[in-house]
Amino acid sequence: MIINLLISIFITVFIAELGDKTQLATLTLSGTSSKPVAVLLGSSLALILASLLGALAGGSISTLIPEIYLKSIASATFLIIGIRLIVISLRETNQELN
């Protein structure tokens, strides 16, 4: 029974991470480093720690805050991060052109 849960979680997270900012950051760091194993270990440990924090906090927070609010907060946070990244990228592009 637990193996089914593990497989389901693995597939869900694996698919969610494909093309995600974490994978793109890892790809970029690996491309600029001559130590791909260090990049693999660092990004793997970071993902494990982030997943641990999410699993521990998720159970606690979901008992206090309704799911709709959690999803709204997550969506707004990703929107803000995305807009911020676009603004930073545009500023850097403008500085390179000048």
N, C-alpha and C positions, 0 to 999 in steps of 0.2 A: 504494500500500500504506500509506504514512504517512497519507494522507488518511482512510482507513478508521479507523485508530487515533485520529486527532484527532477525528473525528465521534463515535466511540464514547465517548471520554473526555468530550467536551463534553456529550453527552446524559446520561451517567451523573452528572457533577457538577451539571449544570443541574437534573436531577430531584431529586438529593440535597439541593440547596440550597433548593428550594421549601419554604417554611414552616419553614426551619431557623432557629436562633437568630441567625445572621448576617443573614438577611433581615429577621427581626423587629426586630433592633437597628437596621438601616438604616431600616426603616419608622418606627420610633420617633424616631430622630434627625432624619429628614427632616420628620416632623410637628412637631417642636419647633424647627426651624430655618427661617429665611427664605431659605436658600441651598441648594436641593436639588442643584445641580450640585456644590457642594463636598462634600456628603454622598456623592454618587455617586462622585466621584473618590477620596475618602478610603476608602470601603468597597471600591472596586475595587482600589486599591493594596494595601490590607490583605489582601484575598483572594488577590491575585497573590503577595504575599510569603509568606503562609501556605502556598500551594500550592507555591511554590518550595522552601521549607524541607521540606515533606512529601515532595516528589519527591526531593530530595537525600538527606534522612535516611532515607527509606523503603528505598531501595536498599541503603544501608549497614547499617541496623539489621536488615533481614530476612535478611542473610547471617549475622548473629551470634545472633539470637533467633528461635526457632521461631514460626511464624505463630499457633499457638494461644495462646502467651503474649502476643504483641502484641495480639491481639483481646481477651484477658482484661484486659490493662492498659487498653486503650482503653475497654472496657465499664465497668470499675470507675471510671475517671476520669470518664466521663459520668454515672454514677450518683452519685458524690460531688458533682459540680458541680450536678446536678439537685436533690439533697437540700439542698444549701447554699442554692440559690436559693429553694427553697420555704421554708426556715427564715427567711431574710432577709425574704421577702415577708410571711410571717406576723407577724414582729416589727414590720415597718413598719405593717401593718394594725392590729395591737394598739395601737401608739403613736398612730395616727391616731384610734382609737376612744376613747382615754383622754384 
